[in-house]
Amino acid sequence: MKRSRVAMSLFVLLAVTASTSGLASARVLLVGSYKGVHGRYATVNAALSAARTGDWILIGPGDYKDAAVHVPAGAKTDDRAGAQILITKDGIHIRGMDRNAVIVDGTAPGSPACNRSTSGQVFGPKGNATGRSGILIYRARNVSVENLTLCNFLTGSKGGGNQIWWDGGAGTGTQTDMGTWYGSWLSATSSYFAGQDRPAGSYGIYSSNTKTGSGWFTHDYASNMNDSDYYVGACPSCNVTLDHVHAQYSVLGYSGTDSGGNITIRNSEFDRNQDGFDTNSQNNNDAPPPQNGACPNGAQNPDPPPNTQQTHTCWVVTNNSFHDNNNANVPSSGSASNGPPGTGMSLSGGRNDIVTNNRFANNGAWGILVVPYPDLGPPPPVAHCQGGVMNGLFGPDTCYFDVYGNEIANNTFVHNGFFGNPSNGDIGEISGQNDPGNCYHGNTNTGGALTSDPADIQTTHGQCGVANSGNDLGSTLTAQVLCATQLLGPCATTPTTSYPRFTSAPMPKMARQATMPNPCTGVPANAFCAARRPARTVAPKFVG
């Protein structure tokens, strides 16, 4: 008998808590105040300094600002920028008592919460624009962070810009077993954008360089990022699940560079982004490429999705909604800004992925776009074009990743391709002759006939595991993709090359999000949770 999703989520929560905490010995450290009860600690960092493996940190409502920057030892690439809150201890559980009222805030002390003004931003330590992240979990096992909001942690010369990040070793080309970890009931947003290649929120909810274990992002919301709301990267077998998440108002709702093996994205919504969802192979610091959804070590998927043909694929996107991703007026920077506007999902140089039982609606260019990825380089020392081909087609350092072995099945399409440019429609594919090629079956358009380029793709590419090819690099579709992305330079707007272009980024204010129904679930006895019942408590002295 299958458990309900709610029961399964509770089961995972309790199992993780029991395995990592040892409830009998775990302590609960209280930050701020909640329902008249005052905790011992004024800041999260003060509580974290006192915490031991297995401890809980509960945070009362408040706007928690701290201009300090904590940098992990041995940091490379983006984590050199450090973070407001750095977690390097195993088994720490951080939970806010109210998702909307507990704010880990990157703006300056004394300014309004998630302040929009330039004067209210913290660009780095002592005014240096080196950037920083919000919460950085650096190579620590079994860490959970839940039920709070993060905002306005900005990029700079050393990186940063990640609102919350489970980091197994960015830029190293290696992965860390992070145990069983989860980020649930989280909100991540930014209100500040000064222009391309300037400080901005870059990633909302992020994991990289993970392996083994099990990572969970559930009941989360992210918006207004200049790269992506959610990111999973640099992991040949990531072991990450996204479930009931929502992504809006960013260049990419989801980005997954060089991430493969066991990944599941389900029951989620991606809308009002430039490109709703992109997974790709890239020859960069998220080594090793390519993005490959094949099950590790040639294994079979023990729970393959219904009505699919591939049995050895463990990267599955199912039961999601990708709609209205036509928004070029979002913050953007770097290669992410090349996400094709008007696209529900793009698979760029990805291999052996399954996309099934999703809904693609109201995406003006393509519902789903399956294309190669030419990484224009030059690459960093950690990247060696694994799975790609070095060629000079798009420049001397180009690492070219073709796209193959993907199964697009049982999805519903409606009202895609309404920009009306040649090749726009429900499905588009560019690829070389590959064995196996990409396959398509069981997809329907509820408003009429399914549209695709190549035409009748479910007739010509209906069988998985066989050789086939899509459009070539000289095709009309290729010209349209290059125009939409402007990968090689600006593309003029004409009656047959009409795509949304950036004019401004309004940075919509995040709506209130559903908070965790009972933030005391699974937590050892403590005064905050006792405060849910009438009780007299003595307020201890603040520390930190």
C-alpha positions as CSV (number, residue, x, y, z in Angstrom):
1,M,0.0,0.0,0.0
2,K,1.4,3.4,-0.9
3,R,1.6,6.0,1.8
4,S,0.2,9.5,1.2
5,R,2.7,12.3,0.2
6,V,2.0,14.0,3.6
7,A,2.6,10.8,5.5
8,M,5.8,10.1,3.5
9,S,7.1,13.6,4.2
10,L,6.5,13.2,7.9
11,F,8.1,9.7,7.8
12,V,11.2,11.2,6.1
13,L,11.4,14.0,8.6
14,L,11.1,11.8,11.6
15,A,13.5,9.2,10.3
16,V,16.1,11.9,9.5
17,T,15.6,13.5,13.0
18,A,16.0,10.2,14.7
19,S,19.1,9.1,12.8
20,T,20.9,12.4,13.0
21,S,19.9,13.9,16.3
22,G,19.2,11.3,19.0
23,L,16.2,13.0,20.5
24,A,17.0,12.0,24.0
25,S,20.4,13.9,23.9
26,A,19.6,16.7,21.5
27,R,19.4,20.2,22.9
28,V,17.1,23.0,21.6
29,L,18.7,26.4,21.4
30,L,16.3,29.3,21.1
31,V,16.9,32.5,19.2
32,G,14.8,35.7,19.6
33,S,11.4,35.5,21.1
34,Y,8.2,33.6,20.4
35,K,4.8,34.2,22.0
36,G,6.3,36.0,24.9
37,V,9.0,33.5,25.6
38,H,12.6,34.9,25.2
39,G,15.3,32.6,23.9
40,R,18.8,32.7,25.2
41,Y,20.4,33.9,21.9
42,A,19.9,37.1,20.0
43,T,21.4,35.8,16.7
44,V,21.5,32.6,14.8
45,N,25.3,32.7,14.7
46,A,25.5,32.9,18.5
47,A,23.3,29.8,18.8
48,L,25.3,28.1,16.1
49,S,28.6,28.7,17.9
50,A,27.1,27.0,21.0
51,A,25.5,24.1,19.1
52,R,26.7,20.5,19.0
53,T,26.0,17.8,16.5
54,G,22.3,16.8,16.7
55,D,21.1,20.1,18.2
56,W,18.1,22.1,17.1
57,I,18.1,25.9,16.7
58,L,14.6,27.4,16.8
59,I,14.2,31.0,15.6
60,G,11.5,33.4,16.7
61,P,10.0,36.0,14.4
62,G,12.3,38.8,13.4
63,D,14.5,40.4,10.7
64,Y,17.9,38.9,11.3
65,K,20.6,41.0,9.8
66,D,24.4,40.7,10.2
67,A,27.0,42.4,8.1
68,A,29.6,39.8,9.0
69,V,31.1,37.4,6.5
70,H,32.2,33.9,7.4
71,V,34.4,32.1,4.9
72,P,35.0,28.3,5.0
73,A,38.5,27.0,5.1
74,G,39.7,25.7,1.7
75,A,37.0,27.7,-0.1
76,K,37.1,27.8,-3.9
77,T,35.1,29.7,-6.5
78,D,31.8,31.1,-5.2
79,D,32.2,30.0,-1.6
80,R,35.2,32.3,-1.3
81,A,32.7,35.1,-0.8
82,G,31.6,33.5,2.5
83,A,28.2,33.8,4.1
84,Q,26.3,35.5,6.8
85,I,25.6,32.1,8.4
86,L,28.2,29.4,7.9
87,I,27.4,25.8,9.0
88,T,30.3,23.3,9.1
89,K,29.0,21.2,12.0
90,D,27.2,17.9,11.2
91,G,23.6,17.2,12.3
92,I,22.4,20.8,12.9
93,H,18.7,21.5,12.5
94,I,17.6,25.1,12.1
95,R,13.9,25.9,12.0
96,G,12.0,29.2,12.0
97,M,8.7,29.4,14.0
98,D,7.0,31.3,11.2
99,R,8.1,31.1,7.5
100,N,7.1,34.6,6.6
101,A,8.1,36.4,9.9
102,V,11.6,34.8,10.3
103,I,13.8,36.6,7.8
104,V,17.5,35.9,7.3
105,D,18.2,39.2,5.6
106,G,21.2,40.3,3.5
107,T,20.4,44.1,3.7
108,A,22.1,46.5,6.0
109,P,21.4,46.6,9.8
110,G,18.9,49.3,10.6
111,S,17.3,49.2,7.1
112,P,13.8,47.9,6.4
113,A,13.4,44.2,5.8
114,C,14.6,43.1,2.3
115,N,15.2,46.7,1.4
116,R,15.2,47.7,-2.2
117,S,17.5,50.8,-2.0
118,T,21.1,50.8,-3.0
119,S,22.1,52.3,0.3
120,G,20.4,49.5,2.1
121,Q,22.5,46.7,0.5
122,V,25.5,44.9,1.9
123,F,27.9,44.3,-1.0
124,G,30.6,42.6,1.0
125,P,32.8,43.1,4.1
126,K,33.8,46.7,4.9
127,G,32.0,48.0,1.8
128,N,34.0,45.9,-0.6
129,A,31.8,44.5,-3.4
130,T,33.1,40.9,-3.0
131,G,29.6,39.5,-2.5
132,R,28.3,37.0,0.0
133,S,25.7,34.2,0.5
134,G,23.0,33.9,3.1
135,I,23.2,30.4,4.7
136,L,26.1,28.2,3.5
137,I,26.1,24.6,4.6
138,Y,29.7,23.7,3.8
139,R,30.5,19.9,3.6
140,A,28.4,19.3,6.7
141,R,26.3,16.1,6.9
142,N,22.6,15.8,7.9
143,V,21.8,19.5,8.1
144,S,18.3,20.8,7.8
145,V,17.1,24.4,7.4
146,E,13.3,25.0,7.4
147,N,10.5,27.5,7.7
148,L,12.1,30.8,7.1
149,T,12.7,33.5,4.4
150,L,16.0,34.6,2.9
151,C,16.6,37.7,0.8
152,N,19.1,40.1,-0.8
153,F,22.3,38.2,-0.6
154,L,24.2,39.6,-3.6
155,T,27.0,38.6,-6.0
156,G,30.4,40.2,-6.1
157,S,33.9,39.8,-7.3
158,K,34.4,36.6,-5.3
159,G,31.0,35.1,-6.0
160,G,28.2,34.8,-3.5
161,G,24.6,35.7,-4.3
162,N,23.3,32.4,-3.1
163,Q,20.4,32.7,-0.6
164,I,20.9,29.2,0.8
165,W,23.4,26.6,-0.4
166,W,24.2,23.0,0.5
167,D,27.8,23.0,-0.8
168,G,29.9,19.8,-1.1
169,G,32.9,21.5,-2.5
170,A,32.3,24.1,-5.3
171,G,34.9,24.3,-8.0
172,T,36.8,21.2,-6.9
173,G,35.3,18.7,-9.4
174,T,34.7,16.4,-6.5
175,Q,31.6,15.5,-4.4
176,T,30.9,15.1,-0.7
177,D,28.5,12.7,1.0
178,M,26.2,15.3,2.8
179,G,24.2,12.5,4.4
180,T,20.4,13.1,4.5
181,W,19.7,16.8,4.3
182,Y,16.7,18.9,3.6
183,G,15.5,22.5,3.0
184,S,11.7,22.7,3.4
185,W,9.2,25.5,3.8
186,L,11.8,28.0,2.6
187,S,11.3,31.2,0.7
188,A,14.2,32.9,-1.2
189,T,14.0,36.1,-3.0
190,S,15.7,39.4,-3.8
191,S,14.3,43.0,-4.2
192,Y,17.5,44.5,-5.6
193,F,18.9,44.5,-9.2
194,A,21.1,47.3,-10.5
195,G,21.7,45.8,-14.0
196,Q,23.6,43.0,-15.8
197,D,26.9,42.0,-14.3
198,R,26.3,44.0,-11.2
199,P,25.6,42.8,-7.7
200,A,22.3,40.8,-7.5
201,G,20.7,37.8,-6.1
202,S,22.0,34.9,-8.2
203,Y,20.6,31.6,-6.9
204,G,17.6,31.1,-4.5
205,I,17.8,27.5,-3.2
206,Y,21.0,25.7,-4.2
207,S,22.9,22.4,-3.9
208,S,26.1,21.3,-5.5
209,N,28.8,18.7,-5.4
210,T,26.7,16.2,-3.5
211,K,26.7,12.4,-3.6
212,T,25.2,9.4,-1.8
213,G,22.9,10.4,1.0
214,S,19.5,12.0,0.2
215,G,18.7,15.7,-0.3
216,W,15.3,17.2,-0.3
217,F,13.8,20.5,-1.3
218,T,10.1,20.5,-0.4
219,H,7.4,23.2,-0.1
220,D,9.8,25.9,-1.1
221,Y,9.4,29.2,-3.1
222,A,12.0,31.2,-4.9
223,S,12.0,34.3,-7.2
224,N,13.9,37.2,-8.7
225,M,17.3,35.6,-9.2
226,N,19.6,36.6,-12.1
227,D,20.6,32.9,-12.7
228,S,18.0,30.4,-11.3
229,D,15.5,30.0,-8.5
230,Y,16.7,26.4,-7.9
231,Y,20.0,24.9,-8.7
232,V,21.4,21.4,-8.5
233,G,24.8,21.0,-10.1
234,A,28.3,19.4,-10.2
235,C,27.1,15.9,-9.2
236,P,27.2,12.8,-11.5
237,S,24.7,11.2,-9.1
238,C,23.2,14.0,-7.0
239,N,20.6,12.1,-5.0
240,V,18.3,15.2,-4.8
241,T,14.5,15.5,-4.9
242,L,12.5,18.7,-5.5
243,D,8.9,18.2,-4.4
244,H,6.1,20.8,-4.3
245,V,8.4,23.8,-5.1
246,H,7.5,27.0,-7.0
247,A,9.8,29.1,-9.1
248,Q,9.0,32.6,-10.6
249,Y,10.4,35.8,-12.0
250,S,14.0,34.6,-12.8
251,V,16.0,33.9,-15.9
252,L,15.7,30.2,-15.2
253,G,13.2,28.6,-12.8
254,Y,15.6,25.6,-12.4
255,S,19.1,25.1,-13.5
256,G,21.0,21.8,-13.4
257,T,24.5,22.0,-14.8
258,D,26.3,18.6,-14.9
259,S,23.8,17.1,-12.6
260,G,22.7,13.5,-13.1
261,G,22.0,10.1,-11.7
262,N,19.3,10.1,-9.0
263,I,17.3,13.4,-9.4
264,T,13.5,13.7,-9.2
265,I,11.6,16.9,-9.8
266,R,7.9,16.5,-9.1
267,N,4.6,18.1,-8.1
268,S,6.0,21.6,-8.8
269,E,5.3,24.8,-10.7
270,F,7.6,26.9,-12.9
271,D,6.0,30.1,-14.3
272,R,6.7,33.7,-15.3
273,N,10.4,33.0,-15.8
274,Q,12.4,33.7,-19.0
275,D,13.0,29.9,-19.4
276,G,11.0,27.8,-17.0
277,F,13.5,25.0,-16.5
278,D,16.9,24.1,-18.0
279,T,19.3,21.3,-17.4
280,N,22.6,21.3,-19.3
281,S,26.1,20.0,-19.8
282,Q,28.8,22.6,-19.4
283,N,32.6,22.7,-19.3
284,N,32.9,25.0,-16.3
285,N,33.5,24.9,-12.5
286,D,30.6,22.6,-12.1
287,A,32.7,19.7,-13.4
288,P,32.6,16.9,-14.2
289,P,30.4,17.1,-17.3
290,P,28.2,15.9,-18.9
291,Q,24.7,16.1,-17.5
292,N,23.6,12.4,-17.6
293,G,20.5,11.0,-16.0
294,A,21.5,7.3,-16.4
295,C,21.3,5.4,-13.1
296,P,24.7,4.9,-11.5
297,N,26.7,1.9,-12.4
298,G,24.3,0.7,-15.1
299,A,21.6,-0.1,-12.6
300,Q,17.9,-0.2,-13.3
301,N,15.5,2.4,-11.9
302,P,13.7,0.5,-9.1
303,D,10.6,2.7,-9.5
304,P,10.4,3.7,-13.1
305,P,7.5,6.2,-14.0
306,P,4.5,4.6,-15.6
307,N,4.3,4.2,-19.4
308,T,7.9,5.0,-20.1
309,Q,10.3,2.8,-22.1
310,Q,13.7,3.6,-20.5
311,T,14.5,1.3,-17.6
312,H,18.0,2.5,-16.7
313,T,17.2,6.3,-16.2
314,C,17.0,7.7,-12.7
315,W,16.7,11.4,-13.6
316,V,12.9,12.0,-13.8
317,V,10.8,15.2,-14.1
318,T,7.1,14.3,-13.6
319,N,3.8,15.8,-12.6
320,N,4.9,19.5,-12.9
321,S,3.4,22.5,-14.5
322,F,5.5,24.7,-16.8
323,H,3.4,27.6,-17.9
324,D,3.7,31.3,-19.0
325,N,7.5,31.4,-19.1
326,N,7.6,34.4,-21.5
327,N,9.2,37.0,-19.1
328,A,12.3,38.7,-20.4
329,N,12.0,41.4,-17.8
330,V,13.8,39.5,-15.1
331,P,17.3,40.0,-13.5
332,S,19.9,38.3,-15.6
333,S,23.6,37.8,-15.9
334,G,26.2,35.5,-17.6
335,S,25.4,32.4,-19.6
336,A,22.0,32.0,-17.8
337,S,20.8,35.2,-19.6
338,N,20.9,33.1,-22.9
339,G,17.9,31.0,-21.7
340,P,15.5,31.2,-24.6
341,P,12.5,33.4,-23.6
342,G,9.1,31.8,-24.1
343,T,10.3,28.2,-23.3
344,G,8.7,25.9,-20.7
345,M,11.7,23.6,-20.5
346,S,15.1,23.2,-22.3
347,L,17.3,20.2,-22.2
348,S,20.7,21.6,-23.4
349,G,23.3,18.9,-24.0
350,G,21.6,16.6,-21.5
351,R,21.5,12.9,-21.8
352,N,19.3,10.0,-20.6
353,D,16.6,12.1,-18.9
354,I,12.9,11.3,-18.6
355,V,10.3,14.0,-18.8
356,T,6.8,12.5,-18.3
357,N,3.3,13.4,-17.2
358,N,3.9,17.2,-17.1
359,R,1.8,20.1,-18.4
360,F,3.3,22.7,-20.8
361,A,1.0,25.7,-21.3
362,N,1.2,29.2,-22.7
363,N,4.9,29.3,-23.5
364,G,5.3,31.5,-26.5
365,A,8.3,29.9,-28.2
366,W,8.5,26.2,-27.3
367,G,6.9,24.0,-24.7
368,I,10.0,21.9,-24.6
369,L,13.3,22.4,-26.5
370,V,15.9,19.7,-26.8
371,V,19.2,21.1,-28.1
372,P,23.0,20.7,-27.9
373,Y,25.0,23.0,-25.7
374,P,28.1,24.8,-27.1
375,D,30.1,26.0,-24.1
376,L,32.2,28.8,-25.5
377,G,34.9,28.7,-22.8
378,P,37.8,29.2,-22.1
379,P,37.4,26.5,-19.4
380,P,38.7,26.7,-15.9
381,P,41.5,24.2,-14.9
382,V,39.1,21.8,-13.3
383,A,37.1,21.2,-16.5
384,H,38.3,18.9,-19.3
385,C,35.3,18.7,-21.7
386,Q,34.4,15.1,-20.5
387,G,31.5,13.9,-22.7
388,G,31.9,16.8,-25.1
389,V,33.9,17.5,-28.2
390,M,36.4,20.4,-28.5
391,N,35.9,22.1,-31.8
392,G,36.1,25.6,-33.3
393,L,32.6,25.8,-34.6
394,F,31.7,28.6,-32.2
395,G,35.2,29.7,-31.1
396,P,38.6,28.2,-30.3
397,D,37.7,26.9,-26.8
398,T,34.2,25.6,-27.6
399,C,33.3,22.3,-25.9
400,Y,30.2,21.0,-27.8
401,F,27.8,18.7,-26.0
402,D,25.2,17.0,-28.2
403,V,21.9,15.9,-26.7
404,Y,20.7,12.3,-26.8
405,G,19.0,9.4,-25.0
406,N,16.1,11.5,-23.5
407,E,12.5,10.3,-23.3
408,I,9.7,12.9,-23.6
409,A,6.5,11.0,-22.9
410,N,2.9,11.3,-21.8
411,N,3.0,15.1,-21.4
412,T,0.1,17.5,-22.1
413,F,0.7,20.6,-24.2
414,V,-1.6,23.6,-24.9
415,H,-1.2,27.0,-26.4
416,N,2.6,26.9,-26.9
417,G,4.5,28.6,-29.8
418,F,2.2,31.5,-30.1
419,F,5.0,33.9,-30.8
420,G,4.5,32.5,-34.3
421,N,8.1,32.4,-35.5
422,P,9.1,29.6,-37.8
423,S,9.7,26.4,-35.7
424,N,7.9,27.7,-32.6
425,G,5.5,25.1,-31.2
426,D,5.1,22.4,-28.6
427,I,8.4,20.5,-29.2
428,G,11.6,21.4,-30.9
429,E,14.8,19.3,-31.3
430,I,18.3,19.9,-32.7
431,S,20.7,17.0,-32.5
432,G,23.2,15.0,-34.5
433,Q,22.8,11.3,-35.4
434,N,23.1,9.5,-32.1
435,D,22.5,6.0,-30.9
436,P,20.4,6.1,-28.9
437,G,18.6,9.3,-30.1
438,N,15.8,11.1,-28.3
439,C,12.3,9.7,-28.2
440,Y,8.8,11.0,-27.9
441,H,5.5,9.2,-27.3
442,G,2.2,9.6,-25.7
443,N,2.3,13.4,-25.7
444,T,-0.9,15.3,-26.6
445,N,-2.1,18.8,-27.3
446,T,-5.5,19.4,-25.6
447,G,-6.2,22.3,-28.1
448,G,-5.5,20.4,-31.3
449,A,-2.7,18.6,-33.0
450,L,0.7,18.3,-31.3
451,T,3.2,20.6,-33.1
452,S,6.9,19.8,-33.4
453,D,10.0,20.6,-35.4
454,P,11.0,18.1,-36.9
455,A,7.4,17.5,-37.9
456,D,5.5,14.4,-36.7
457,I,8.2,13.7,-34.2
458,Q,6.2,11.0,-32.4
459,T,6.0,9.1,-35.7
460,T,9.7,9.4,-36.6
461,H,11.1,9.3,-33.0
462,G,8.5,7.2,-31.2
463,Q,10.8,4.3,-30.2
464,C,13.4,4.8,-27.4
465,G,16.8,3.2,-27.6
466,V,17.3,3.5,-31.3
467,A,19.4,5.7,-33.4
468,N,17.9,9.0,-34.8
469,S,18.6,12.7,-35.2
470,G,16.8,16.0,-35.0
471,N,17.3,19.2,-36.9
472,D,20.8,19.9,-38.0
473,L,22.8,23.1,-37.2
474,G,21.8,24.6,-40.5
475,S,18.1,24.3,-39.9
476,T,15.5,27.0,-39.4
477,L,15.0,25.8,-35.8
478,T,18.7,26.4,-35.1
479,A,18.5,29.9,-36.5
480,Q,15.5,30.6,-34.3
481,V,17.2,29.2,-31.2
482,L,20.2,31.4,-31.8
483,C,18.0,34.4,-32.3
484,A,15.9,33.7,-29.1
485,T,19.0,33.1,-27.0
486,Q,21.2,35.7,-28.7
487,L,24.1,33.3,-27.9
488,L,26.3,34.6,-30.7
489,G,25.1,38.2,-30.6
490,P,22.1,40.5,-30.9
491,C,19.2,39.4,-33.1
492,A,16.9,42.0,-34.6
493,T,13.2,41.8,-34.1
494,T,11.4,41.1,-37.3
495,P,8.0,39.6,-38.2
496,T,9.7,36.2,-38.2
497,T,12.2,36.7,-35.4
498,S,10.1,38.2,-32.6
499,Y,11.0,37.3,-29.0
500,P,10.6,39.3,-25.8
501,R,13.6,41.4,-24.9
502,F,14.7,42.9,-21.6
503,T,13.7,46.5,-20.8
504,S,13.6,46.5,-17.0
505,A,13.3,44.1,-14.0
506,P,10.4,45.1,-11.7
507,M,11.4,42.6,-9.0
508,P,7.9,41.7,-7.8
509,K,7.4,41.5,-4.1
510,M,7.0,38.0,-2.9
511,A,3.5,37.0,-1.7
512,R,3.1,35.4,1.7
513,Q,3.8,31.7,1.6
514,A,2.3,28.8,3.4
515,T,4.1,28.3,6.7
516,M,4.9,24.9,8.2
517,P,1.7,23.7,9.9
518,N,3.4,22.8,13.2
519,P,7.0,24.0,13.6
520,C,7.3,21.9,16.8
521,T,6.9,18.6,15.0
522,G,9.8,16.3,15.8
523,V,11.6,18.8,18.0
524,P,12.6,17.9,21.6
525,A,10.8,19.6,24.4
526,N,11.5,23.4,24.6
527,A,10.1,26.6,25.8
528,F,9.0,27.9,22.4
529,C,6.9,24.8,21.8
530,A,5.6,24.9,25.3
531,A,4.5,28.5,24.5
532,R,1.8,27.1,22.3
533,R,0.0,26.3,25.5
534,P,-0.6,28.9,28.2
535,A,2.5,28.8,30.5
536,R,4.6,31.2,32.6
537,T,8.2,31.3,31.6
538,V,11.3,33.2,32.9
539,A,13.2,35.0,30.2
540,P,16.9,34.1,30.3
541,K,19.6,36.6,29.5
542,F,20.5,37.0,25.9
543,V,23.9,35.7,24.7
544,G,25.6,37.0,21.6
